[in-house]
Amino acid sequence: MLVLASQSPRRRELLTQAGYTFEVRPAHIDEDPRAGEDPIDYVVRLAREKAEAVFQELSAGAMEQVKETLSSLVVLGADTTVVVDGALLAKPADAADAARMLRLLSGRTHQVITGVALATAEGTEAGAEVTAVSFLSLSDEEIEAYVASGEPMDKAGAYAIQGRAAKWIPRIEGCYFNVVGLPLARVDRMLASLKPR
C-alpha cells in the first residue's frame, strides 16, 4: 500500500497521472531549516521526516490483523524548495513576500530541489532531484498582477511552472515534474527497487 505523506494537490495529481493507487496522510513536522543547513540536506531531511512520521503513525495504530500488511506499507514523503544565491525560498508568508521572491527570480536561473523519501518496514531510502529553471525579466506590473491572482501563495518560490508563470520560463535543465513538486521518474525508480527481484 502506497501512502503519500503530503497534502500537496500537485503531488496527488502527479501520482494519479502516473497511474499510482495511493492514500493521502499528511505529515505534521517542523519544517524550519537548521542553521547552516545545505538546501539538498534540508529537503531530504524533511522528506525523510515526513515519510517516517506517517509510517510510525500508521504502524502504531495498526491492529494485529493489519500488522500483516505493514510489510507492504510504503510511505512517500517529499519536500520542495527553490534556491537562489544560496537562499531558500519556501512558500511566501504573504503577498509582499511573494513579490520579493519573484523579484529575486526575475531574469535569472535558479534551482528547484525536491527531496523524496520512501519509508518501509525495512528502513528509509531518500534522495533529491535538482532542476535549473530560467526566468525572463519581469516588470513590476507583471509581478503585481501575478501576486494578485493568488497563484503564488502556496508554492515554493512563489510561482507555479504549470500555471500562469509558464510564460516566463523559456528553459529548464532537468526534470519538469520536479519543478511541479514530485520527480516522477526518480520516485518510480525508487518504488521499483523495493519490489522483489
N, CA, C and O of each residue as an XYZ file, in Angstrom:
788
protein
N       0.845     -1.190      0.000
C       0.000      0.000      0.000
C       0.885      1.247      0.000
O       1.776      1.382      0.839
N       0.639      2.142     -0.932
C       1.396      3.389     -1.020
C       0.609      4.501     -0.337
O      -0.584      4.680     -0.582
N       1.300      5.244      0.522
C       0.696      6.377      1.224
C       1.529      7.612      0.936
O       2.752      7.587      1.073
N       0.871      8.692      0.537
C       1.543      9.964      0.283
C       1.468     10.813      1.543
O       0.382     11.172      1.998
N       2.636     11.131      2.106
C       2.699     11.921      3.339
C       2.758     13.406      3.002
O       3.690     14.107      3.398
N       1.759     13.875      2.271
C       1.741     15.265      1.818
C       0.310     15.680      1.514
O      -0.494     14.873      1.049
N      -0.002     16.943      1.779
C      -1.327     17.453      1.420
C      -1.289     18.223      0.110
O      -2.289     18.827     -0.281
N      -0.141     18.211     -0.579
C       0.015     18.957     -1.827
C      -0.907     18.412     -2.917
O      -0.814     17.239     -3.278
N      -1.800     19.258     -3.442
C      -2.642     18.794     -4.547
C      -1.830     18.476     -5.797
O      -2.210     17.599     -6.573
N      -0.711     19.181     -6.001
C       0.128     18.883     -7.173
C       0.718     17.478     -7.081
O       0.740     16.754     -8.076
N       1.187     17.091     -5.922
C       1.757     15.743     -5.781
C       0.687     14.678     -5.982
O       0.939     13.644     -6.601
N      -0.498     14.932     -5.462
C      -1.600     13.977     -5.681
C      -1.903     13.842     -7.169
O      -2.060     12.733     -7.679
N      -1.985     14.968     -7.855
C      -2.282     14.946     -9.290
C      -1.203     14.200    -10.069
O      -1.515     13.423    -10.971
N       0.067     14.432     -9.726
C       1.163     13.786    -10.455
C       1.155     12.275    -10.245
O       1.326     11.519    -11.201
N       0.960     11.831     -9.015
C       0.911     10.382     -8.761
C      -0.268      9.740     -9.483
O      -0.142      8.647    -10.037
N      -1.408     10.417     -9.477
C      -2.584      9.909    -10.179
C      -2.315      9.842    -11.677
O      -2.632      8.847    -12.330
N      -1.732     10.902    -12.212
C      -1.401     10.956    -13.639
C      -0.485      9.804    -14.044
O      -0.604      9.259    -15.141
N       0.428      9.442    -13.146
C       1.381      8.370    -13.438
C       0.791      6.977    -13.206
O       1.464      5.971    -13.431
N      -0.465      6.918    -12.759
C      -1.139      5.632    -12.638
C      -1.016      4.949    -11.293
O      -1.330      3.764    -11.178
N      -0.567      5.664    -10.272
C      -0.428      5.057     -8.945
C      -1.754      5.068     -8.197
O      -2.562      5.985     -8.342
N      -1.957      4.035     -7.397
C      -3.066      3.989     -6.445
C      -2.450      4.252     -5.076
O      -1.476      3.605     -4.692
N      -3.019      5.199     -4.345
C      -2.397      5.585     -3.081
C      -3.431      6.236     -2.177
O      -4.517      6.623     -2.609
N      -3.056      6.345     -0.904
C      -3.845      7.083      0.073
C      -3.048      8.317      0.480
O      -1.829      8.361      0.313
N      -3.738      9.311      1.010
C      -3.083     10.542      1.444
C      -3.156     10.643      2.958
O      -4.230     10.521      3.548
N      -2.013     10.865      3.579
C      -1.940     11.042      5.037
C      -0.883     12.112      5.301
O       0.293     11.784      5.455
N      -1.280     13.388      5.357
C      -0.289     14.456      5.550
C       0.511     14.294      6.835
O      -0.018     13.865      7.861
N       1.771     14.637      6.766
C       2.637     14.616      7.943
C       2.645     16.003      8.575
O       2.501     17.013      7.887
N       2.812     16.036      9.866
C       2.876     17.312     10.590
C       4.203     17.363     11.340
O       4.338     16.823     12.438
N       5.178     18.026     10.721
C       6.514     18.130     11.312
C       6.967     19.584     11.260
O       6.373     20.406     10.562
N       8.015     19.889     11.999
C       8.620     21.221     11.962
C       9.418     21.332     10.668
O      10.318     20.526     10.427
N       9.104     22.310      9.841
C       9.760     22.439      8.540
C      10.803     23.558      8.493
O      11.266     23.929      7.415
N      11.169     24.089      9.642
C      12.172     25.156      9.652
C      13.556     24.593      9.327
O      13.928     23.533      9.829
N      14.324     25.305      8.482
C      15.691     24.846      8.208
C      16.581     25.033      9.431
O      16.356     25.921     10.253
N      17.582     24.190      9.532
C      18.550     24.311     10.616
C      19.637     25.294     10.197
O      19.886     25.487      9.007
N      20.269     25.903     11.168
C      21.310     26.904     10.886
C      22.411     26.288     10.032
O      22.991     25.260     10.383
N      22.687     26.942      8.899
C      23.765     26.494      8.015
C      23.462     25.234      7.235
O      24.365     24.666      6.621
N      22.217     24.778      7.239
C      21.864     23.529      6.566
C      21.885     23.699      5.045
O      21.301     24.639      4.506
N      22.561     22.782      4.369
C      22.625     22.777      2.905
C      21.217     22.543      2.348
O      20.466     21.744      2.907
N      20.837     23.237      1.235
C      19.480     23.078      0.695
C      19.098     21.639      0.365
O      17.968     21.223      0.623
N      20.030     20.875     -0.205
C      19.717     19.474     -0.523
C      19.515     18.674      0.763
O      18.572     17.890      0.869
N      20.401     18.873      1.738
C      20.248     18.182      3.019
C      18.918     18.540      3.672
O      18.267     17.697      4.288
N      18.527     19.797      3.529
C      17.274     20.289      4.132
C      16.053     19.565      3.565
O      15.237     19.037      4.321
N      15.924     19.539      2.231
C      14.724     18.907      1.651
C      14.736     17.394      1.825
O      13.677     16.786      1.983
N      15.913     16.778      1.800
C      15.987     15.330      2.020
C      15.603     15.010      3.469
O      14.889     14.041      3.729
N      16.080     15.829      4.404
C      15.717     15.618      5.816
C      14.205     15.736      6.016
O      13.598     14.903      6.688
N      13.601     16.774      5.432
C      12.158     16.949      5.601
C      11.376     15.805      4.958
O      10.409     15.309      5.538
N      11.792     15.387      3.762
C      11.110     14.272      3.095
C      11.200     13.013      3.958
O      10.217     12.291      4.123
N      12.386     12.762      4.503
C      12.593     11.589      5.362
C      11.722     11.679      6.622
O      11.062     10.714      7.005
N      11.734     12.855      7.256
C      10.964     13.021      8.493
C       9.465     12.870      8.244
O       8.758     12.281      9.061
N       8.980     13.394      7.130
C       7.560     13.257      6.791
C       7.196     11.784      6.588
O       6.218     11.293      7.151
N       7.999     11.089      5.776
C       7.711      9.679      5.488
C       7.763      8.835      6.753
O       6.887      8.001      6.980
N       8.788      9.047      7.580
C       8.944      8.238      8.786
C       7.871      8.551      9.827
O       7.413      7.652     10.532
N       7.466      9.822      9.927
C       6.423     10.189     10.887
C       5.109      9.497     10.552
O       4.438      8.971     11.441
N       4.739      9.496      9.277
C       3.480      8.861      8.876
C       3.596      7.341      8.982
O       2.643      6.679      9.395
N       4.747      6.782      8.616
C       4.920      5.325      8.744
C       4.756      4.905     10.203
O       4.072      3.925     10.498
N       5.388      5.652     11.118
C       5.297      5.314     12.543
C       3.863      5.474     13.054
O       3.382      4.667     13.849
N       3.195      6.517     12.589
C       1.806      6.758     12.983
C       0.909      5.599     12.542
O       0.089      5.112     13.321
N       1.068      5.162     11.299
C       0.258      4.059     10.779
C       0.625      2.748     11.463
O      -0.251      1.929     11.741
N       1.904      2.541     11.736
C       2.354      1.313     12.400
C       1.833      1.241     13.823
O       1.380      0.187     14.271
N       1.895      2.367     14.540
C       1.469      2.399     15.941
C      -0.024      2.162     16.067
O      -0.482      1.578     17.050
N      -0.784      2.611     15.080
C      -2.235      2.477     15.151
C      -2.769      1.175     14.580
O      -3.974      0.925     14.616
N      -1.883      0.351     14.055
C      -2.336     -0.878     13.382
C      -2.753     -1.942     14.393
O      -2.071     -2.174     15.391
N      -3.875     -2.576     14.116
C      -4.319     -3.695     14.934
C      -3.598     -4.957     14.428
O      -2.973     -4.937     13.367
N      -3.688     -6.027     15.177
C      -2.926     -7.239     14.845
C      -3.171     -7.725     13.420
O      -2.219     -8.068     12.719
N      -4.427     -7.762     12.976
C      -4.691     -8.289     11.637
C      -4.132     -7.359     10.556
O      -3.832     -7.787      9.441
N      -4.002     -6.082     10.912
C      -3.486     -5.126      9.939
C      -1.960     -5.184      9.883
O      -1.355     -4.840      8.867
N      -1.347     -5.620     10.981
C       0.116     -5.622     11.045
C       0.742     -6.492      9.966
O       1.889     -6.280      9.572
N      -0.019     -7.472      9.491
C       0.488     -8.310      8.404
C       0.726     -7.473      7.145
O       1.608     -7.774      6.341
N      -0.075     -6.422      6.993
C       0.069     -5.586      5.791
C       1.181     -4.547      5.935
O       1.529     -3.880      4.961
N       1.742     -4.403      7.139
C       2.799     -3.401      7.323
C       4.017     -3.706      6.473
O       4.764     -2.803      6.097
N       4.217     -4.988      6.169
C       5.366     -5.339      5.328
C       5.213     -4.785      3.918
O       6.200     -4.639      3.197
N       3.979     -4.477      3.521
C       3.768     -3.929      2.181
C       3.506     -2.417      2.202
O       3.263     -1.812      1.158
N       3.556     -1.810      3.397
C       3.307     -0.374      3.518
C       4.520      0.431      3.049
O       5.644      0.196      3.493
N       4.276      1.375      2.152
C       5.322      2.283      1.673
C       4.787      3.698      1.822
O       3.730      4.026      1.282
N       5.517      4.541      2.555
C       5.103      5.930      2.741
C       6.070      6.828      1.982
O       7.284      6.770      2.177
N       5.501      7.663      1.106
C       6.280      8.589      0.288
C       6.223      9.982      0.890
O       5.151     10.572      1.021
N       7.381     10.498      1.252
C       7.491     11.869      1.741
C       8.228     12.701      0.706
O       9.109     12.193      0.012
N       7.875     13.978      0.597
C       8.548     14.859     -0.355
C       8.538     16.287      0.161
O       7.637     16.690      0.897
N       9.538     17.038     -0.228
C       9.583     18.455      0.108
C      10.339     19.187     -0.989
O      11.377     18.718     -1.455
N       9.817     20.334     -1.399
C      10.402     21.098     -2.497
C      10.782     22.486     -2.016
O      10.038     23.121     -1.270
N      11.941     22.951     -2.445
C      12.337     24.329     -2.171
C      12.967     24.929     -3.418
O      13.415     24.213     -4.313
N      12.992     26.237     -3.459
C      13.628     26.986     -4.537
C      14.859     27.660     -3.942
O      14.804     28.214     -2.844
N      15.971     27.609     -4.676
C      17.218     28.184     -4.173
C      17.759     29.196     -5.171
O      17.923     28.891     -6.353
N      18.036     30.408     -4.685
C      18.675     31.440     -5.500
C      19.704     32.140     -4.622
O      19.399     32.553     -3.503
N      20.917     32.269     -5.134
C      22.024     32.863     -4.362
C      22.228     32.157     -3.023
O      22.602     32.789     -2.035
N      21.986     30.871     -2.993
C      22.169     30.110     -1.763
C      21.048     30.267     -0.755
O      21.070     29.625      0.295
N      20.058     31.117     -1.055
C      18.945     31.341     -0.133
C      17.773     30.435     -0.484
O      17.456     30.239     -1.657
N      17.134     29.886      0.546
C      15.955     29.040      0.358
C      14.716     29.917      0.209
O      14.485     30.825      1.008
N      13.925     29.637     -0.821
C      12.643     30.319     -0.986
C      11.544     29.280     -0.816
O      11.251     28.512     -1.732
N      10.951     29.267      0.346
C       9.854     28.334      0.612
C       8.554     28.984      0.148
O       8.575     29.819     -0.757
N       7.436     28.619      0.745
C       6.162     29.243      0.390
C       6.145     30.663      0.960
O       6.605     30.883      2.080
N       5.622     31.620      0.205
C       5.603     33.003      0.698
C       4.678     33.176      1.898
O       3.632     32.534      1.990
N       5.083     34.054      2.814
C       4.291     34.320      4.006
C       3.074     35.180      3.689
O       2.027     35.047      4.321
N       3.224     36.072      2.693
C       2.142     36.975      2.313
C       2.439     37.523      0.915
O       3.409     37.118      0.275
N       1.590     38.452      0.446
C       1.744     38.990     -0.909
C       3.067     39.730     -1.085
O       3.708     39.621     -2.131
N       3.473     40.477     -0.069
C       4.735     41.219     -0.164
C       5.920     40.256     -0.275
O       6.870     40.517     -1.012
N       5.857     39.149      0.457
C       6.923     38.151      0.407
C       6.955     37.470     -0.963
O       8.029     37.190     -1.495
N       5.779     37.205     -1.529
C       5.706     36.610     -2.863
C       6.334     37.547     -3.896
O       7.096     37.101     -4.755
N       6.021     38.838     -3.818
C       6.595     39.816     -4.749
C       8.109     39.889     -4.591
O       8.834     39.995     -5.580
N       8.589     39.832     -3.349
C      10.040     39.847     -3.094
C      10.717     38.660     -3.774
O      11.757     38.815     -4.414
N      10.123     37.472     -3.633
C      10.691     36.265     -4.240
C      10.721     36.377     -5.761
O      11.722     36.036     -6.390
N       9.647     36.846     -6.343
C       9.576     36.967     -7.803
C      10.597     37.971     -8.326
O      11.158     37.776     -9.404
N      10.842     39.036     -7.577
C      11.889     39.993     -7.984
C      13.263     39.333     -7.943
O      14.111     39.607     -8.793
N      13.485     38.464     -6.957
C      14.759     37.737     -6.875
C      14.957     36.800     -8.069
O      16.072     36.650     -8.570
N      13.864     36.170     -8.522
C      13.942     35.193     -9.608
C      13.992     35.857    -10.986
O      14.483     35.258    -11.944
N      13.495     37.072    -11.090
C      13.363     37.776    -12.372
C      14.689     37.871    -13.130
O      15.687     38.363    -12.604
N      14.676     37.387    -14.384
C      15.842     37.495    -15.258
C      17.009     36.609    -14.886
O      18.131     36.842    -15.335
N      16.759     35.588    -14.065
C      17.861     34.746    -13.575
C      17.511     33.264    -13.671
O      16.376     32.888    -13.962
N      18.511     32.447    -13.420
C      18.316     31.000    -13.329
C      18.456     30.586    -11.872
O      19.393     30.998    -11.188
N      17.532     29.780    -11.408
C      17.570     29.296    -10.036
C      17.426     27.779    -10.032
O      17.222     27.163    -11.078
N      17.534     27.190     -8.862
C      17.394     25.744     -8.712
C      16.118     25.401     -7.957
O      15.754     26.066     -6.988
N      15.453     24.360     -8.415
C      14.340     23.775     -7.675
C      14.821     22.405     -7.203
O      15.251     21.574     -8.003
N      14.742     22.187     -5.909
C      15.234     20.943     -5.315
C      14.090     20.252     -4.587
O      13.440     20.850     -3.729
N      13.850     19.006     -4.929
C      12.844     18.213     -4.234
C      13.513     17.012     -3.590
O      14.185     16.223     -4.254
N      13.316     16.889     -2.290
C      13.754     15.702     -1.584
C      12.618     14.701     -1.586
O      11.461     15.076     -1.392
N      12.931     13.429     -1.802
C      11.931     12.369     -1.763
C      12.437     11.242     -0.863
O      13.632     10.950     -0.828
N      11.516     10.619     -0.142
C      11.889      9.520      0.746
C      10.790      8.471      0.745
O       9.602      8.791      0.686
N      11.206      7.216      0.812
C      10.276      6.088      0.940
C      10.571      5.384      2.257
O      11.664      4.855      2.459
N       9.587      5.382      3.148
C       9.729      4.677      4.422
C       8.981      3.355      4.352
O       7.811      3.310      3.973
N       9.668      2.282      4.720
C       9.076      0.940      4.741
C       9.474      0.261      6.045
O      10.201      0.830      6.859
N       8.992     -0.953      6.230
C       9.358     -1.715      7.423
C      10.854     -2.022      7.459
O      11.415     -2.268      8.527
N      11.499     -2.005      6.291
C      12.933     -2.299      6.209
C      13.809     -1.071      6.427
O      15.022     -1.205      6.589
N      13.214      0.134      6.435
C      14.002      1.346      6.596
C      13.532      2.435      5.643
O      12.438      2.360      5.083
N      14.376      3.447      5.469
C      14.014      4.585      4.629
C      15.085      4.832      3.585
O      16.279      4.859      3.886
N      14.630      5.012      2.341
C      15.527      5.397      1.249
C      15.172      6.833      0.866
O      13.996      7.172      0.730
N      16.189      7.670      0.695
C      15.910      9.076      0.382
C      16.923      9.617     -0.612
O      18.044      9.117     -0.707
N      16.520     10.644     -1.353
C      17.401     11.297     -2.307
C      16.796     12.626     -2.732
O      15.757     13.042     -2.218
N      17.452     13.283     -3.669
C      16.968     14.589     -4.119
C      17.138     14.735     -5.618
O      18.024     14.127     -6.220
N      16.289     15.537     -6.205
C      16.342     15.876     -7.628
C      16.522     17.387     -7.733
O      15.886     18.146     -7.003
N      17.393     17.819     -8.646
C      17.662     19.251     -8.827
C      17.382     19.632    -10.276
O      17.851     18.970    -11.202
N      16.617     20.699    -10.464
C      16.308     21.218    -11.798
C      16.643     22.698    -11.836
O      16.295     23.443    -10.920
N      17.324     23.128    -12.901
C      17.624     24.551    -13.096
C      16.500     25.176    -13.913
O      16.102     24.635    -14.944
N      15.992     26.311    -13.454
C      14.864     26.989    -14.102
C      15.269     28.423    -14.427
O      15.709     29.169    -13.553
N      15.114     28.797    -15.692
C      15.441     30.161    -16.114
C      14.170     30.989    -16.230
O      13.173     30.544    -16.798
N      14.219     32.198    -15.683
C      13.099     33.142    -15.727
C      13.440     34.297    -16.652
O      14.586     34.742    -16.700
N      12.455     34.780    -17.380
C      12.596     36.040    -18.100
C      12.557     37.184    -17.082
O      12.177     36.978    -15.930
N      12.948     38.384    -17.508
C      12.841     39.556    -16.638
C      11.369     39.947    -16.516
O      10.645     40.005    -17.509
N      10.946     40.212    -15.298
C       9.558     40.554    -15.027
C       9.439     42.027    -14.646
O      10.272     42.561    -13.914
N       8.401     42.666    -15.150
C       8.133     44.052    -14.767
C       7.409     44.067    -13.424
O       6.849     43.058    -12.996
N       7.429     45.229    -12.765
C       6.693     45.366    -11.501
C       5.211     45.097    -11.704
O       4.544     44.530    -10.839
N       4.704     45.515    -12.868
C       3.283     45.308    -13.169
C       2.959     43.819    -13.306
O       1.926     43.355    -12.823
N       3.851     43.072    -13.972
C       3.641     41.627    -14.127
C       3.662     40.934    -12.770
O       2.832     40.068    -12.492
N       4.609     41.320    -11.936
C       4.708     40.726    -10.600
C       3.463     41.035     -9.787
O       2.900     40.150     -9.144
N       3.031     42.291     -9.815
C       1.861     42.705     -9.045
C       0.608     41.943     -9.486
O      -0.177     41.489     -8.654
N       0.431     41.810    -10.801
C      -0.747     41.113    -11.320
C      -0.701     39.624    -10.963
O      -1.726     39.028    -10.633
N       0.488     39.032    -11.031
C       0.612     37.609    -10.722
C       0.333     37.350     -9.246
O      -0.370     36.401     -8.899
N       0.884     38.190     -8.384
C       0.628     38.032     -6.951
C      -0.858     38.206     -6.661
O      -1.422     37.475     -5.847
N      -1.496     39.171     -7.326
C      -2.927     39.423     -7.125
C      -3.788     38.233     -7.560
O      -4.906     38.064     -7.074
N      -3.266     37.411     -8.476
C      -4.023     36.229     -8.930
C      -4.151     35.176     -7.832
O      -5.026     34.313     -7.895
N      -3.278     35.247     -6.824
C      -3.301     34.280     -5.732
C      -2.505     33.018     -5.998
O      -2.246     32.246     -5.074
N      -2.110     32.792     -7.247
C      -1.414     31.552     -7.590
C      -0.105     31.326     -6.824
O       0.193     30.185     -6.470
N       0.682     32.367     -6.557
C       1.973     32.137     -5.902
C       1.899     31.728     -4.431
O       2.890     31.258     -3.872
N       0.750     31.900     -3.806
C       0.725     31.887     -2.353
C       1.032     30.558     -1.667
O       1.507     30.572     -0.531
N       0.789     29.432     -2.288
C       1.102     28.159     -1.625
C       2.169     27.381     -2.382
O       2.221     26.153     -2.321
N       3.027     28.119     -3.102
C       4.068     27.485     -3.926
C       5.458     27.900     -3.441
O       5.700     29.072     -3.152
N       6.359     26.936     -3.356
C       7.757     27.255     -3.068
C       8.284     28.180     -4.155
O       8.105     27.910     -5.343
N       8.932     29.268     -3.757
C       9.460     30.219     -4.727
C       8.410     31.148     -5.297
O       8.727     31.993     -6.133
N       7.171     31.012     -4.867
C       6.066     31.907     -5.248
C       5.680     31.832     -6.725
O       5.263     32.831     -7.309
N       5.820     30.646     -7.331
C       5.328     30.502     -8.709
C       4.970     29.056     -9.001
O       5.432     28.133     -8.330
N       4.128     28.879    -10.029
C       3.747     27.549    -10.494
C       4.132     27.421    -11.959
O       3.578     28.114    -12.812
N       5.076     26.540    -12.253
C       5.525     26.355    -13.642
C       4.380     25.846    -14.519
O       4.352     26.101    -15.723
N       3.434     25.123    -13.906
C       2.311     24.571    -14.660
C       1.150     25.557    -14.738
O       0.101     25.239    -15.297
N       1.335     26.752    -14.180
C       0.276     27.753    -14.180
C       0.645     28.970    -15.012
O       1.284     28.855    -16.057
N       0.232     30.136    -14.533
C       0.432     31.378    -15.282
C       1.904     31.736    -15.471
O       2.257     32.415    -16.435
N       2.757     31.287    -14.563
C       4.182     31.611    -14.654
C       4.868     30.906    -15.817
O       6.001     31.250    -16.156
N       4.215     29.938    -16.428
C       4.825     29.186    -17.539
C       5.328     30.105    -18.645
O       6.338     29.807    -19.282
N       4.646     31.203    -18.879
C       5.024     32.114    -19.976
C       6.327     32.854    -19.710
O       6.876     33.479    -20.619
N       6.835     32.794    -18.477
C       8.091     33.481    -18.131
C       9.280     32.532    -18.045
O      10.380     32.941    -17.673
N       9.058     31.262    -18.389
C      10.119     30.257    -18.216
C      10.525     29.707    -19.582
O       9.906     28.766    -20.078
N      11.575     30.293    -20.201
C      11.970     29.861    -21.539
C      12.683     28.514    -21.568
O      12.676     27.829    -22.591
N      13.301     28.128    -20.442
C      14.001     26.835    -20.452
C      14.197     26.311    -19.036
O      14.260     27.058    -18.059
N      14.289     24.989    -18.979
C      14.693     24.319    -17.742
C      15.740     23.275    -18.102
O      15.804     22.811    -19.240
N      16.549     22.916    -17.132
C      17.502     21.815    -17.290
C      17.217     20.822    -16.182
O      17.473     21.086    -15.007
N      16.679     19.668    -16.577
C      16.333     18.654    -15.592
C      14.882     18.250    -15.699
O      14.243     18.449    -16.732
N      14.369     17.682    -14.631
C      13.022     17.118    -14.604
C      11.960     18.202    -14.417
O      11.966     18.927    -13.422
N      11.052     18.302    -15.384
C       9.939     19.260    -15.298
C       9.054     18.958    -14.092
O       8.663     19.870    -13.364
N       8.735     17.676    -13.877
C       7.820     17.300    -12.802
C       8.406     17.610    -11.426
O       7.667     17.809    -10.461
N       9.727     17.651    -11.340
C      10.391     18.065    -10.112
C       9.991     19.486     -9.739
O       9.787     19.791     -8.564
N       9.880     20.353    -10.742
C       9.517     21.751    -10.501
C       8.053     21.851    -10.068
O       7.695     22.719     -9.272
N       7.215     20.965    -10.592
C       5.809     20.931    -10.180
C       5.696     20.457     -8.723
O       4.794     20.875     -7.997
N       6.615     19.586     -8.306
C       6.602     19.159     -6.910
C       6.949     17.718     -6.621
O       7.053     17.328     -5.458
N       7.135     16.897     -7.685
C       7.477     15.495     -7.449
C       8.190     14.925     -8.676
O       7.583     14.821     -9.742
N       9.466     14.555     -8.547
C      10.193     13.984     -9.679
C       9.742     12.545     -9.942
O      10.256     11.599     -9.344
N       8.785     12.402    -10.835
C       8.127     11.106    -11.024
C       9.081      9.989    -11.423
O       8.958      8.871    -10.924
N      10.027     10.269    -12.311
C      10.938      9.213    -12.763
C      11.774      8.688    -11.591
O      11.973      7.480    -11.460
N      12.261      9.599    -10.741
C      13.046      9.178     -9.575
C      12.178      8.368     -8.618
O      12.602      7.325     -8.120
N      10.966      8.847     -8.362
C      10.060      8.126     -7.457
C       9.763      6.736     -8.001
O       9.758      5.762     -7.249
N       9.514      6.638     -9.304
C       9.206      5.344     -9.910
C      10.390      4.378     -9.766
O      10.203      3.201     -9.459
N      11.606      4.883     -9.990
C      12.799      4.024     -9.836
C      12.939      3.562     -8.390
O      13.264      2.404     -8.129
N      12.694      4.468     -7.458
C      12.806      4.117     -6.055
C      11.766      3.062     -5.668
O      12.076      2.109     -4.953
N      10.531      3.240     -6.145
C       9.488      2.255     -5.844
C       9.800      0.910     -6.484
O       9.582     -0.139     -5.878
N      10.311      0.943     -7.709
C      10.642     -0.308     -8.403
C      11.733     -1.083     -7.670
O      11.746     -2.314     -7.677
N      12.650     -0.346     -7.036
C      13.760     -1.017     -6.341
C      13.293     -1.727     -5.075
O      14.014     -2.566     -4.534
N      12.085     -1.396     -4.594
C      11.556     -2.060     -3.402
C      10.943     -3.428     -3.722
O      10.805     -4.278     -2.843
N      10.581     -3.626     -4.988
C       9.896     -4.868     -5.360
C      10.888     -6.028     -5.394
O      12.030     -5.850     -5.819
N      10.471     -7.206     -4.954
C      11.353     -8.373     -5.009
C      11.750     -8.671     -6.451
O      10.929     -8.576     -7.363
N      13.004     -9.030     -6.644
C      13.505     -9.289     -7.992
C      13.351    -10.767     -8.319
O      13.715    -11.198     -9.413
